[in-house]
Amino acid sequence: MAAKGMITINKELCKGIPDCGNCIRRCPFTKKFGLITMSHIPNSKGKYFAVFSDPENLCKGCALCFEVCPEIGNCINVLKEVPDENPNIR
């Protein structure tokens, strides 16, 4: 089944926790299903960046995470109507 949406996060641009975390707080599916979490390994800047994981294809591509990201247009990309053949979907 094709996913309704998917996001990609640039780990080097993500400000992460404690500086940001807006995407985690704003995503309507993260509270219940944990679609966006923080990494356990820092990026090259020492920031614990956001990580997207959606094995059950719950993301709707609403772009709320994109809208609240201070690096808007650079850090988070939103894909809508992701086809089955996308190699990033498991």
PDB file with SEQRES, HELIX, SHEET and CRYST1 records, atoms N, CA, C and O in Angstrom:
SEQRES   1 A   90  MET ALA ALA LYS GLY MET ILE THR ILE ASN LYS GLU LEU          
SEQRES   2 A   90  CYS LYS GLY ILE PRO ASP CYS GLY ASN CYS ILE ARG ARG          
SEQRES   3 A   90  CYS PRO PHE THR LYS LYS PHE GLY LEU ILE THR MET SER          
SEQRES   4 A   90  HIS ILE PRO ASN SER LYS GLY LYS TYR PHE ALA VAL PHE          
SEQRES   5 A   90  SER ASP PRO GLU ASN LEU CYS LYS GLY CYS ALA LEU CYS          
SEQRES   6 A   90  PHE GLU VAL CYS PRO GLU ILE GLY ASN CYS ILE ASN VAL          
SEQRES   7 A   90  LEU LYS GLU VAL PRO ASP GLU ASN PRO ASN ILE ARG              
HELIX    1 AA1 GLY A   16  ASP A   19  1                                   4    
HELIX    2 AA2 ASN A   22  ARG A   26  1                                   5    
HELIX    3 AA3 THR A   30  PHE A   33  1                                   4    
HELIX    4 AA4 LEU A   64  VAL A   68  1                                   5    
SHEET    1 AA1 2 ALA A   3  ILE A   9  0                                        
SHEET    2 AA1 2 ILE A  76  VAL A  82 -1                                        
SHEET    1 AA2 2 ILE A  36  MET A  38  0                                        
SHEET    2 AA2 2 ALA A  50  PHE A  52 -1                                        
CRYST1    1.000    1.000    1.000  90.00  90.00  90.00 P 1           1          
ATOM      1  N   MET A   1       0.842  -1.180   0.000  1.00  0.00           N  
ATOM      2  CA  MET A   1       0.000   0.000   0.000  1.00  0.00           C  
ATOM      3  C   MET A   1       0.888   1.245   0.000  1.00  0.00           C  
ATOM      4  O   MET A   1       1.865   1.321   0.746  1.00  0.00           O  
ATOM      5  N   ALA A   2       0.549   2.197  -0.823  1.00  0.00           N  
ATOM      6  CA  ALA A   2       1.308   3.441  -0.908  1.00  0.00           C  
ATOM      7  C   ALA A   2       1.061   4.291   0.336  1.00  0.00           C  
ATOM      8  O   ALA A   2      -0.044   4.331   0.875  1.00  0.00           O  
ATOM      9  N   ALA A   3       2.108   4.959   0.768  1.00  0.00           N  
ATOM     10  CA  ALA A   3       1.993   5.862   1.915  1.00  0.00           C  
ATOM     11  C   ALA A   3       1.336   7.161   1.472  1.00  0.00           C  
ATOM     12  O   ALA A   3       1.477   7.574   0.320  1.00  0.00           O  
ATOM     13  N   LYS A   4       0.624   7.799   2.381  1.00  0.00           N  
ATOM     14  CA  LYS A   4       0.021   9.095   2.081  1.00  0.00           C  
ATOM     15  C   LYS A   4       1.057  10.198   2.135  1.00  0.00           C  
ATOM     16  O   LYS A   4       0.942  11.197   1.425  1.00  0.00           O  
ATOM     17  N   GLY A   5       2.065  10.028   2.966  1.00  0.00           N  
ATOM     18  CA  GLY A   5       3.092  11.044   3.078  1.00  0.00           C  
ATOM     19  C   GLY A   5       4.351  10.508   3.723  1.00  0.00           C  
ATOM     20  O   GLY A   5       4.374   9.414   4.287  1.00  0.00           O  
ATOM     21  N   MET A   6       5.389  11.303   3.625  1.00  0.00           N  
ATOM     22  CA  MET A   6       6.683  10.924   4.187  1.00  0.00           C  
ATOM     23  C   MET A   6       7.507  12.197   4.307  1.00  0.00           C  
ATOM     24  O   MET A   6       7.340  13.122   3.512  1.00  0.00           O  
ATOM     25  N   ILE A   7       8.396  12.249   5.295  1.00  0.00           N  
ATOM     26  CA  ILE A   7       9.307  13.385   5.389  1.00  0.00           C  
ATOM     27  C   ILE A   7      10.740  12.888   5.401  1.00  0.00           C  
ATOM     28  O   ILE A   7      11.022  11.754   5.790  1.00  0.00           O  
ATOM     29  N   THR A   8      11.633  13.753   4.969  1.00  0.00           N  
ATOM     30  CA  THR A   8      13.062  13.500   5.112  1.00  0.00           C  
ATOM     31  C   THR A   8      13.626  14.662   5.929  1.00  0.00           C  
ATOM     32  O   THR A   8      13.186  15.804   5.795  1.00  0.00           O  
ATOM     33  N   ILE A   9      14.596  14.354   6.768  1.00  0.00           N  
ATOM     34  CA  ILE A   9      15.183  15.359   7.657  1.00  0.00           C  
ATOM     35  C   ILE A   9      16.694  15.394   7.424  1.00  0.00           C  
ATOM     36  O   ILE A   9      17.360  14.361   7.489  1.00  0.00           O  
ATOM     37  N   ASN A  10      17.224  16.571   7.154  1.00  0.00           N  
ATOM     38  CA  ASN A  10      18.656  16.752   6.981  1.00  0.00           C  
ATOM     39  C   ASN A  10      19.285  16.837   8.372  1.00  0.00           C  
ATOM     40  O   ASN A  10      19.134  17.841   9.068  1.00  0.00           O  
ATOM     41  N   LYS A  11      19.986  15.788   8.766  1.00  0.00           N  
ATOM     42  CA  LYS A  11      20.506  15.716  10.135  1.00  0.00           C  
ATOM     43  C   LYS A  11      21.552  16.779  10.438  1.00  0.00           C  
ATOM     44  O   LYS A  11      21.722  17.153  11.598  1.00  0.00           O  
ATOM     45  N   GLU A  12      22.250  17.271   9.436  1.00  0.00           N  
ATOM     46  CA  GLU A  12      23.266  18.290   9.675  1.00  0.00           C  
ATOM     47  C   GLU A  12      22.667  19.678   9.880  1.00  0.00           C  
ATOM     48  O   GLU A  12      23.273  20.517  10.545  1.00  0.00           O  
ATOM     49  N   LEU A  13      21.496  19.931   9.323  1.00  0.00           N  
ATOM     50  CA  LEU A  13      20.843  21.233   9.500  1.00  0.00           C  
ATOM     51  C   LEU A  13      19.906  21.277  10.706  1.00  0.00           C  
ATOM     52  O   LEU A  13      19.578  22.356  11.200  1.00  0.00           O  
ATOM     53  N   CYS A  14      19.478  20.113  11.177  1.00  0.00           N  
ATOM     54  CA  CYS A  14      18.538  20.040  12.294  1.00  0.00           C  
ATOM     55  C   CYS A  14      19.188  20.575  13.570  1.00  0.00           C  
ATOM     56  O   CYS A  14      20.278  20.144  13.946  1.00  0.00           O  
ATOM     57  N   LYS A  15      18.513  21.512  14.231  1.00  0.00           N  
ATOM     58  CA  LYS A  15      19.015  22.098  15.478  1.00  0.00           C  
ATOM     59  C   LYS A  15      18.798  21.159  16.667  1.00  0.00           C  
ATOM     60  O   LYS A  15      19.531  21.227  17.654  1.00  0.00           O  
ATOM     61  N   GLY A  16      17.805  20.295  16.573  1.00  0.00           N  
ATOM     62  CA  GLY A  16      17.573  19.284  17.591  1.00  0.00           C  
ATOM     63  C   GLY A  16      17.248  19.808  18.976  1.00  0.00           C  
ATOM     64  O   GLY A  16      16.984  20.993  19.178  1.00  0.00           O  
ATOM     65  N   ILE A  17      17.278  18.891  19.909  1.00  0.00           N  
ATOM     66  CA  ILE A  17      17.011  19.190  21.310  1.00  0.00           C  
ATOM     67  C   ILE A  17      18.334  19.569  21.957  1.00  0.00           C  
ATOM     68  O   ILE A  17      19.325  18.902  21.661  1.00  0.00           O  
ATOM     69  N   PRO A  18      18.437  20.550  22.788  1.00  0.00           N  
ATOM     70  CA  PRO A  18      17.391  21.365  23.395  1.00  0.00           C  
ATOM     71  C   PRO A  18      17.057  22.634  22.617  1.00  0.00           C  
ATOM     72  O   PRO A  18      16.174  23.384  23.033  1.00  0.00           O  
ATOM     73  N   ASP A  19      17.732  22.897  21.505  1.00  0.00           N  
ATOM     74  CA  ASP A  19      17.540  24.149  20.776  1.00  0.00           C  
ATOM     75  C   ASP A  19      16.212  24.232  20.036  1.00  0.00           C  
ATOM     76  O   ASP A  19      15.709  25.333  19.811  1.00  0.00           O  
ATOM     77  N   CYS A  20      15.636  23.111  19.656  1.00  0.00           N  
ATOM     78  CA  CYS A  20      14.407  23.176  18.855  1.00  0.00           C  
ATOM     79  C   CYS A  20      13.435  22.058  19.268  1.00  0.00           C  
ATOM     80  O   CYS A  20      12.871  22.099  20.362  1.00  0.00           O  
ATOM     81  N   GLY A  21      13.246  21.075  18.404  1.00  0.00           N  
ATOM     82  CA  GLY A  21      12.271  20.016  18.683  1.00  0.00           C  
ATOM     83  C   GLY A  21      10.861  20.387  18.277  1.00  0.00           C  
ATOM     84  O   GLY A  21       9.910  19.697  18.642  1.00  0.00           O  
ATOM     85  N   ASN A  22      10.711  21.477  17.520  1.00  0.00           N  
ATOM     86  CA  ASN A  22       9.377  21.921  17.100  1.00  0.00           C  
ATOM     87  C   ASN A  22       8.629  20.858  16.309  1.00  0.00           C  
ATOM     88  O   ASN A  22       7.423  20.685  16.487  1.00  0.00           O  
ATOM     89  N   CYS A  23       9.335  20.144  15.435  1.00  0.00           N  
ATOM     90  CA  CYS A  23       8.674  19.141  14.602  1.00  0.00           C  
ATOM     91  C   CYS A  23       8.067  18.022  15.454  1.00  0.00           C  
ATOM     92  O   CYS A  23       6.991  17.512  15.144  1.00  0.00           O  
ATOM     93  N   ILE A  24       8.757  17.650  16.513  1.00  0.00           N  
ATOM     94  CA  ILE A  24       8.252  16.594  17.402  1.00  0.00           C  
ATOM     95  C   ILE A  24       6.998  17.067  18.126  1.00  0.00           C  
ATOM     96  O   ILE A  24       6.021  16.326  18.230  1.00  0.00           O  
ATOM     97  N   ARG A  25       7.026  18.295  18.624  1.00  0.00           N  
ATOM     98  CA  ARG A  25       5.876  18.823  19.356  1.00  0.00           C  
ATOM     99  C   ARG A  25       4.672  19.079  18.450  1.00  0.00           C  
ATOM    100  O   ARG A  25       3.534  18.980  18.909  1.00  0.00           O  
ATOM    101  N   ARG A  26       4.895  19.402  17.186  1.00  0.00           N  
ATOM    102  CA  ARG A  26       3.797  19.795  16.296  1.00  0.00           C  
ATOM    103  C   ARG A  26       3.152  18.635  15.538  1.00  0.00           C  
ATOM    104  O   ARG A  26       1.975  18.715  15.186  1.00  0.00           O  
ATOM    105  N   CYS A  27       3.891  17.572  15.283  1.00  0.00           N  
ATOM    106  CA  CYS A  27       3.356  16.448  14.511  1.00  0.00           C  
ATOM    107  C   CYS A  27       2.193  15.786  15.257  1.00  0.00           C  
ATOM    108  O   CYS A  27       2.364  15.341  16.392  1.00  0.00           O  
ATOM    109  N   PRO A  28       1.007  15.716  14.627  1.00  0.00           N  
ATOM    110  CA  PRO A  28      -0.142  15.128  15.302  1.00  0.00           C  
ATOM    111  C   PRO A  28      -0.016  13.617  15.531  1.00  0.00           C  
ATOM    112  O   PRO A  28      -0.737  13.057  16.357  1.00  0.00           O  
ATOM    113  N   PHE A  29       0.882  12.962  14.819  1.00  0.00           N  
ATOM    114  CA  PHE A  29       1.029  11.511  14.971  1.00  0.00           C  
ATOM    115  C   PHE A  29       2.204  11.116  15.857  1.00  0.00           C  
ATOM    116  O   PHE A  29       2.330   9.952  16.235  1.00  0.00           O  
ATOM    117  N   THR A  30       3.054  12.066  16.188  1.00  0.00           N  
ATOM    118  CA  THR A  30       4.217  11.732  17.008  1.00  0.00           C  
ATOM    119  C   THR A  30       3.842  11.394  18.438  1.00  0.00           C  
ATOM    120  O   THR A  30       4.411  10.469  19.019  1.00  0.00           O  
ATOM    121  N   LYS A  31       2.896  12.122  19.022  1.00  0.00           N  
ATOM    122  CA  LYS A  31       2.506  11.835  20.410  1.00  0.00           C  
ATOM    123  C   LYS A  31       1.984  10.417  20.574  1.00  0.00           C  
ATOM    124  O   LYS A  31       2.300   9.743  21.554  1.00  0.00           O  
ATOM    125  N   LYS A  32       1.195   9.969  19.625  1.00  0.00           N  
ATOM    126  CA  LYS A  32       0.583   8.645  19.733  1.00  0.00           C  
ATOM    127  C   LYS A  32       1.449   7.529  19.150  1.00  0.00           C  
ATOM    128  O   LYS A  32       1.505   6.431  19.704  1.00  0.00           O  
ATOM    129  N   PHE A  33       2.126   7.808  18.029  1.00  0.00           N  
ATOM    130  CA  PHE A  33       2.836   6.751  17.318  1.00  0.00           C  
ATOM    131  C   PHE A  33       4.348   6.938  17.236  1.00  0.00           C  
ATOM    132  O   PHE A  33       5.051   6.036  16.781  1.00  0.00           O  
ATOM    133  N   GLY A  34       4.862   8.087  17.666  1.00  0.00           N  
ATOM    134  CA  GLY A  34       6.300   8.311  17.682  1.00  0.00           C  
ATOM    135  C   GLY A  34       6.953   8.389  16.308  1.00  0.00           C  
ATOM    136  O   GLY A  34       8.037   7.838  16.112  1.00  0.00           O  
ATOM    137  N   LEU A  35       6.317   9.059  15.358  1.00  0.00           N  
ATOM    138  CA  LEU A  35       6.875   9.135  14.002  1.00  0.00           C  
ATOM    139  C   LEU A  35       8.175   9.926  13.950  1.00  0.00           C  
ATOM    140  O   LEU A  35       9.075   9.594  13.178  1.00  0.00           O  
ATOM    141  N   ILE A  36       8.277  10.968  14.765  1.00  0.00           N  
ATOM    142  CA  ILE A  36       9.508  11.765  14.801  1.00  0.00           C  
ATOM    143  C   ILE A  36      10.074  11.681  16.219  1.00  0.00           C  
ATOM    144  O   ILE A  36       9.391  11.989  17.196  1.00  0.00           O  
ATOM    145  N   THR A  37      11.314  11.264  16.308  1.00  0.00           N  
ATOM    146  CA  THR A  37      11.997  11.148  17.597  1.00  0.00           C  
ATOM    147  C   THR A  37      13.362  11.820  17.486  1.00  0.00           C  
ATOM    148  O   THR A  37      13.744  12.274  16.407  1.00  0.00           O  
ATOM    149  N   MET A  38      14.082  11.885  18.569  1.00  0.00           N  
ATOM    150  CA  MET A  38      15.429  12.423  18.555  1.00  0.00           C  
ATOM    151  C   MET A  38      16.431  11.286  18.454  1.00  0.00           C  
ATOM    152  O   MET A  38      16.236  10.210  19.019  1.00  0.00           O  
ATOM    153  N   SER A  39      17.506  11.545  17.726  1.00  0.00           N  
ATOM    154  CA  SER A  39      18.567  10.548  17.575  1.00  0.00           C  
ATOM    155  C   SER A  39      19.287  10.367  18.917  1.00  0.00           C  
ATOM    156  O   SER A  39      19.209  11.214  19.807  1.00  0.00           O  
ATOM    157  N   HIS A  40      19.974   9.257  19.026  1.00  0.00           N  
ATOM    158  CA  HIS A  40      20.782   8.987  20.223  1.00  0.00           C  
ATOM    159  C   HIS A  40      22.250   9.298  19.964  1.00  0.00           C  
ATOM    160  O   HIS A  40      23.084   9.250  20.868  1.00  0.00           O  
ATOM    161  N   ILE A  41      22.545   9.621  18.702  1.00  0.00           N  
ATOM    162  CA  ILE A  41      23.908   9.939  18.291  1.00  0.00           C  
ATOM    163  C   ILE A  41      23.902  11.364  17.728  1.00  0.00           C  
ATOM    164  O   ILE A  41      23.068  11.665  16.874  1.00  0.00           O  
ATOM    165  N   PRO A  42      24.787  12.240  18.168  1.00  0.00           N  
ATOM    166  CA  PRO A  42      24.783  13.617  17.667  1.00  0.00           C  
ATOM    167  C   PRO A  42      25.327  13.724  16.234  1.00  0.00           C  
ATOM    168  O   PRO A  42      26.070  12.863  15.764  1.00  0.00           O  
ATOM    169  N   ASN A  43      24.931  14.807  15.565  1.00  0.00           N  
ATOM    170  CA  ASN A  43      25.476  15.086  14.236  1.00  0.00           C  
ATOM    171  C   ASN A  43      26.856  15.729  14.401  1.00  0.00           C  
ATOM    172  O   ASN A  43      27.388  15.776  15.509  1.00  0.00           O  
ATOM    173  N   SER A  44      27.431  16.219  13.309  1.00  0.00           N  
ATOM    174  CA  SER A  44      28.781  16.785  13.359  1.00  0.00           C  
ATOM    175  C   SER A  44      28.868  18.064  14.190  1.00  0.00           C  
ATOM    176  O   SER A  44      29.955  18.479  14.590  1.00  0.00           O  
ATOM    177  N   LYS A  45      27.703  18.689  14.449  1.00  0.00           N  
ATOM    178  CA  LYS A  45      27.665  19.905  15.265  1.00  0.00           C  
ATOM    179  C   LYS A  45      27.379  19.609  16.737  1.00  0.00           C  
ATOM    180  O   LYS A  45      27.287  20.526  17.553  1.00  0.00           O  
ATOM    181  N   GLY A  46      27.237  18.318  17.073  1.00  0.00           N  
ATOM    182  CA  GLY A  46      26.956  17.928  18.443  1.00  0.00           C  
ATOM    183  C   GLY A  46      25.483  18.003  18.818  1.00  0.00           C  
ATOM    184  O   GLY A  46      25.139  17.906  19.996  1.00  0.00           O  
ATOM    185  N   LYS A  47      24.605  18.175  17.826  1.00  0.00           N  
ATOM    186  CA  LYS A  47      23.160  18.277  18.077  1.00  0.00           C  
ATOM    187  C   LYS A  47      22.499  16.916  17.901  1.00  0.00           C  
ATOM    188  O   LYS A  47      22.851  16.153  17.001  1.00  0.00           O  
ATOM    189  N   TYR A  48      21.546  16.623  18.765  1.00  0.00           N  
ATOM    190  CA  TYR A  48      20.754  15.398  18.640  1.00  0.00           C  
ATOM    191  C   TYR A  48      19.570  15.723  17.739  1.00  0.00           C  
ATOM    192  O   TYR A  48      18.598  16.339  18.176  1.00  0.00           O  
ATOM    193  N   PHE A  49      19.655  15.312  16.499  1.00  0.00           N  
ATOM    194  CA  PHE A  49      18.734  15.686  15.438  1.00  0.00           C  
ATOM    195  C   PHE A  49      17.462  14.830  15.429  1.00  0.00           C  
ATOM    196  O   PHE A  49      17.411  13.757  16.030  1.00  0.00           O  
ATOM    197  N   ALA A  50      16.449  15.331  14.737  1.00  0.00           N  
ATOM    198  CA  ALA A  50      15.182  14.609  14.595  1.00  0.00           C  
ATOM    199  C   ALA A  50      15.338  13.467  13.599  1.00  0.00           C  
ATOM    200  O   ALA A  50      16.072  13.570  12.616  1.00  0.00           O  
ATOM    201  N   VAL A  51      14.626  12.372  13.880  1.00  0.00           N  
ATOM    202  CA  VAL A  51      14.648  11.185  13.028  1.00  0.00           C  
ATOM    203  C   VAL A  51      13.207  10.787  12.735  1.00  0.00           C  
ATOM    204  O   VAL A  51      12.381  10.714  13.645  1.00  0.00           O  
ATOM    205  N   PHE A  52      12.911  10.531  11.476  1.00  0.00           N  
ATOM    206  CA  PHE A  52      11.571  10.111  11.050  1.00  0.00           C  
ATOM    207  C   PHE A  52      11.559   8.612  10.819  1.00  0.00           C  
ATOM    208  O   PHE A  52      12.426   8.076  10.128  1.00  0.00           O  
ATOM    209  N   SER A  53      10.577   7.936  11.397  1.00  0.00           N  
ATOM    210  CA  SER A  53      10.402   6.500  11.199  1.00  0.00           C  
ATOM    211  C   SER A  53       8.912   6.205  11.139  1.00  0.00           C  
ATOM    212  O   SER A  53       8.173   6.501  12.078  1.00  0.00           O  
ATOM    213  N   ASP A  54       8.477   5.618  10.029  1.00  0.00           N  
ATOM    214  CA  ASP A  54       7.050   5.367   9.813  1.00  0.00           C  
ATOM    215  C   ASP A  54       6.821   4.020   9.113  1.00  0.00           C  
ATOM    216  O   ASP A  54       6.361   3.993   7.971  1.00  0.00           O  
ATOM    217  N   PRO A  55       7.135   2.910   9.780  1.00  0.00           N  
ATOM    218  CA  PRO A  55       6.989   1.606   9.137  1.00  0.00           C  
ATOM    219  C   PRO A  55       5.534   1.229   8.813  1.00  0.00           C  
ATOM    220  O   PRO A  55       5.292   0.358   7.977  1.00  0.00           O  
ATOM    221  N   GLU A  56       4.582   1.874   9.466  1.00  0.00           N  
ATOM    222  CA  GLU A  56       3.167   1.553   9.223  1.00  0.00           C  
ATOM    223  C   GLU A  56       2.482   2.555   8.294  1.00  0.00           C  
ATOM    224  O   GLU A  56       1.263   2.511   8.129  1.00  0.00           O  
ATOM    225  N   ASN A  57       3.255   3.457   7.687  1.00  0.00           N  
ATOM    226  CA  ASN A  57       2.717   4.443   6.736  1.00  0.00           C  
ATOM    227  C   ASN A  57       1.589   5.294   7.323  1.00  0.00           C  
ATOM    228  O   ASN A  57       0.532   5.440   6.709  1.00  0.00           O  
ATOM    229  N   LEU A  58       1.818   5.847   8.500  1.00  0.00           N  
ATOM    230  CA  LEU A  58       0.810   6.662   9.170  1.00  0.00           C  
ATOM    231  C   LEU A  58       0.893   8.143   8.804  1.00  0.00           C  
ATOM    232  O   LEU A  58      -0.090   8.869   8.946  1.00  0.00           O  
ATOM    233  N   CYS A  59       2.053   8.595   8.335  1.00  0.00           N  
ATOM    234  CA  CYS A  59       2.240  10.005   7.982  1.00  0.00           C  
ATOM    235  C   CYS A  59       1.281  10.390   6.862  1.00  0.00           C  
ATOM    236  O   CYS A  59       1.138   9.670   5.874  1.00  0.00           O  
ATOM    237  N   LYS A  60       0.627  11.537   7.033  1.00  0.00           N  
ATOM    238  CA  LYS A  60      -0.335  12.022   6.030  1.00  0.00           C  
ATOM    239  C   LYS A  60       0.257  13.095   5.133  1.00  0.00           C  
ATOM    240  O   LYS A  60      -0.403  13.552   4.200  1.00  0.00           O  
ATOM    241  N   GLY A  61       1.490  13.504   5.401  1.00  0.00           N  
ATOM    242  CA  GLY A  61       2.116  14.549   4.601  1.00  0.00           C  
ATOM    243  C   GLY A  61       1.502  15.913   4.844  1.00  0.00           C  
ATOM    244  O   GLY A  61       1.437  16.737   3.932  1.00  0.00           O  
ATOM    245  N   CYS A  62       1.051  16.161   6.064  1.00  0.00           N  
ATOM    246  CA  CYS A  62       0.356  17.411   6.390  1.00  0.00           C  
ATOM    247  C   CYS A  62       1.274  18.627   6.383  1.00  0.00           C  
ATOM    248  O   CYS A  62       0.800  19.753   6.239  1.00  0.00           O  
ATOM    249  N   ALA A  63       2.563  18.422   6.533  1.00  0.00           N  
ATOM    250  CA  ALA A  63       3.592  19.468   6.492  1.00  0.00           C  
ATOM    251  C   ALA A  63       3.613  20.386   7.713  1.00  0.00           C  
ATOM    252  O   ALA A  63       4.214  21.458   7.649  1.00  0.00           O  
ATOM    253  N   LEU A  64       2.984  20.007   8.810  1.00  0.00           N  
ATOM    254  CA  LEU A  64       3.063  20.825  10.024  1.00  0.00           C  
ATOM    255  C   LEU A  64       4.499  20.874  10.545  1.00  0.00           C  
ATOM    256  O   LEU A  64       4.950  21.908  11.039  1.00  0.00           O  
ATOM    257  N   CYS A  65       5.206  19.768  10.435  1.00  0.00           N  
ATOM    258  CA  CYS A  65       6.608  19.738  10.873  1.00  0.00           C  
ATOM    259  C   CYS A  65       7.439  20.703  10.034  1.00  0.00           C  
ATOM    260  O   CYS A  65       8.296  21.410  10.565  1.00  0.00           O  
ATOM    261  N   PHE A  66       7.195  20.734   8.755  1.00  0.00           N  
ATOM    262  CA  PHE A  66       7.891  21.635   7.824  1.00  0.00           C  
ATOM    263  C   PHE A  66       7.635  23.099   8.185  1.00  0.00           C  
ATOM    264  O   PHE A  66       8.552  23.920   8.176  1.00  0.00           O  
ATOM    265  N   GLU A  67       6.391  23.411   8.500  1.00  0.00           N  
ATOM    266  CA  GLU A  67       6.000  24.797   8.789  1.00  0.00           C  
ATOM    267  C   GLU A  67       6.620  25.346  10.066  1.00  0.00           C  
ATOM    268  O   GLU A  67       6.886  26.546  10.144  1.00  0.00           O  
ATOM    269  N   VAL A  68       6.858  24.508  11.065  1.00  0.00           N  
ATOM    270  CA  VAL A  68       7.391  24.996  12.336  1.00  0.00           C  
ATOM    271  C   VAL A  68       8.910  24.897  12.432  1.00  0.00           C  
ATOM    272  O   VAL A  68       9.499  25.345  13.415  1.00  0.00           O  
ATOM    273  N   CYS A  69       9.542  24.319  11.428  1.00  0.00           N  
ATOM    274  CA  CYS A  69      10.994  24.172  11.440  1.00  0.00           C  
ATOM    275  C   CYS A  69      11.663  25.526  11.182  1.00  0.00           C  
ATOM    276  O   CYS A  69      11.345  26.182  10.190  1.00  0.00           O  
ATOM    277  N   PRO A  70      12.588  25.958  12.056  1.00  0.00           N  
ATOM    278  CA  PRO A  70      13.263  27.238  11.836  1.00  0.00           C  
ATOM    279  C   PRO A  70      14.161  27.231  10.595  1.00  0.00           C  
ATOM    280  O   PRO A  70      14.537  28.291  10.095  1.00  0.00           O  
ATOM    281  N   GLU A  71      14.496  26.064  10.110  1.00  0.00           N  
ATOM    282  CA  GLU A  71      15.309  25.933   8.891  1.00  0.00           C  
ATOM    283  C   GLU A  71      14.391  25.677   7.699  1.00  0.00           C  
ATOM    284  O   GLU A  71      14.762  24.934   6.789  1.00  0.00           O  
ATOM    285  N   ILE A  72      13.218  26.269   7.686  1.00  0.00           N  
ATOM    286  CA  ILE A  72      12.182  25.982   6.699  1.00  0.00           C  
ATOM    287  C   ILE A  72      12.728  25.966   5.268  1.00  0.00           C  
ATOM    288  O   ILE A  72      13.425  26.882   4.832  1.00  0.00           O  
ATOM    289  N   GLY A  73      12.392  24.920   4.576  1.00  0.00           N  
ATOM    290  CA  GLY A  73      12.828  24.750   3.200  1.00  0.00           C  
ATOM    291  C   GLY A  73      14.176  24.076   3.058  1.00  0.00           C  
ATOM    292  O   GLY A  73      14.554  23.688   1.953  1.00  0.00           O  
ATOM    293  N   ASN A  74      14.903  23.929   4.139  1.00  0.00           N  
ATOM    294  CA  ASN A  74      16.233  23.318   4.066  1.00  0.00           C  
ATOM    295  C   ASN A  74      16.343  22.004   4.837  1.00  0.00           C  
ATOM    296  O   ASN A  74      16.967  21.058   4.358  1.00  0.00           O  
ATOM    297  N   CYS A  75      15.756  21.938   6.000  1.00  0.00           N  
ATOM    298  CA  CYS A  75      15.943  20.795   6.885  1.00  0.00           C  
ATOM    299  C   CYS A  75      14.929  19.669   6.640  1.00  0.00           C  
ATOM    300  O   CYS A  75      15.311  18.503   6.538  1.00  0.00           O  
ATOM    301  N   ILE A  76      13.658  20.010   6.548  1.00  0.00           N  
ATOM    302  CA  ILE A  76      12.602  19.007   6.384  1.00  0.00           C  
ATOM    303  C   ILE A  76      11.985  19.128   5.001  1.00  0.00           C  
ATOM    304  O   ILE A  76      11.614  20.217   4.563  1.00  0.00           O  
ATOM    305  N   ASN A  77      11.882  18.005   4.327  1.00  0.00           N  
ATOM    306  CA  ASN A  77      11.181  17.927   3.043  1.00  0.00           C  
ATOM    307  C   ASN A  77       9.988  17.013   3.213  1.00  0.00           C  
ATOM    308  O   ASN A  77      10.093  15.964   3.848  1.00  0.00           O  
ATOM    309  N   VAL A  78       8.855  17.399   2.653  1.00  0.00           N  
ATOM    310  CA  VAL A  78       7.625  16.623   2.760  1.00  0.00           C  
ATOM    311  C   VAL A  78       7.285  16.039   1.397  1.00  0.00           C  
ATOM    312  O   VAL A  78       7.255  16.748   0.391  1.00  0.00           O  
ATOM    313  N   LEU A  79       7.034  14.759   1.381  1.00  0.00           N  
ATOM    314  CA  LEU A  79       6.604  14.065   0.167  1.00  0.00           C  
ATOM    315  C   LEU A  79       5.171  13.603   0.383  1.00  0.00           C  
ATOM    316  O   LEU A  79       4.851  13.023   1.421  1.00  0.00           O  
ATOM    317  N   LYS A  80       4.317  13.857  -0.586  1.00  0.00           N  
ATOM    318  CA  LYS A  80       2.922  13.417  -0.490  1.00  0.00           C  
ATOM    319  C   LYS A  80       2.656  12.342  -1.527  1.00  0.00           C  
ATOM    320  O   LYS A  80       3.248  12.338  -2.606  1.00  0.00           O  
ATOM    321  N   GLU A  81       1.756  11.430  -1.184  1.00  0.00           N  
ATOM    322  CA  GLU A  81       1.395  10.328  -2.085  1.00  0.00           C  
ATOM    323  C   GLU A  81       2.633   9.573  -2.547  1.00  0.00           C  
ATOM    324  O   GLU A  81       2.931   9.523  -3.740  1.00  0.00           O  
ATOM    325  N   VAL A  82       3.348   8.988  -1.596  1.00  0.00           N  
ATOM    326  CA  VAL A  82       4.562   8.249  -1.893  1.00  0.00           C  
ATOM    327  C   VAL A  82       4.188   6.904  -2.522  1.00  0.00           C  
ATOM    328  O   VAL A  82       3.414   6.151  -1.931  1.00  0.00           O  
ATOM    329  N   PRO A  83       4.723   6.584  -3.715  1.00  0.00           N  
ATOM    330  CA  PRO A  83       4.389   5.311  -4.366  1.00  0.00           C  
ATOM    331  C   PRO A  83       5.027   4.118  -3.666  1.00  0.00           C  
ATOM    332  O   PRO A  83       6.017   4.264  -2.948  1.00  0.00           O  
ATOM    333  N   ASP A  84       4.455   2.944  -3.881  1.00  0.00           N  
ATOM    334  CA  ASP A  84       4.960   1.720  -3.267  1.00  0.00           C  
ATOM    335  C   ASP A  84       6.413   1.433  -3.613  1.00  0.00           C  
ATOM    336  O   ASP A  84       7.151   0.912  -2.777  1.00  0.00           O  
ATOM    337  N   GLU A  85       6.833   1.759  -4.815  1.00  0.00           N  
ATOM    338  CA  GLU A  85       8.182   1.407  -5.246  1.00  0.00           C  
ATOM    339  C   GLU A  85       9.259   2.298  -4.653  1.00  0.00           C  
ATOM    340  O   GLU A  85      10.437   2.098  -4.950  1.00  0.00           O  
ATOM    341  N   ASN A  86       8.901   3.279  -3.819  1.00  0.00           N  
ATOM    342  CA  ASN A  86       9.892   4.133  -3.176  1.00  0.00           C  
ATOM    343  C   ASN A  86      10.780   3.290  -2.281  1.00  0.00           C  
ATOM    344  O   ASN A  86      10.267   2.611  -1.392  1.00  0.00           O  
ATOM    345  N   PRO A  87      12.110   3.304  -2.481  1.00  0.00           N  
ATOM    346  CA  PRO A  87      13.008   2.472  -1.683  1.00  0.00           C  
ATOM    347  C   PRO A  87      13.095   2.892  -0.221  1.00  0.00           C  
ATOM    348  O   PRO A  87      13.617   2.132   0.595  1.00  0.00           O  
ATOM    349  N   ASN A  88      12.594   4.096   0.146  1.00  0.00           N  
ATOM    350  CA  ASN A  88      12.651   4.553   1.532  1.00  0.00           C  
ATOM    351  C   ASN A  88      11.507   4.022   2.372  1.00  0.00           C  
ATOM    352  O   ASN A  88      11.501   4.196   3.590  1.00  0.00           O  
ATOM    353  N   ILE A  89      10.543   3.381   1.743  1.00  0.00           N  
ATOM    354  CA  ILE A  89       9.396   2.822   2.466  1.00  0.00           C  
ATOM    355  C   ILE A  89       9.643   1.330   2.661  1.00  0.00           C  
ATOM    356  O   ILE A  89       9.967   0.605   1.720  1.00  0.00           O  
ATOM    357  N   ARG A  90       9.484   0.903   3.877  1.00  0.00           N  
ATOM    358  CA  ARG A  90       9.669  -0.537   4.162  1.00  0.00           C  
ATOM    359  C   ARG A  90       8.327  -1.202   4.322  1.00  0.00           C  
ATOM    360  O   ARG A  90       8.259  -2.407   4.565  1.00  0.00           O  
TER     361      ARG A  90                                                      
END                                                                             
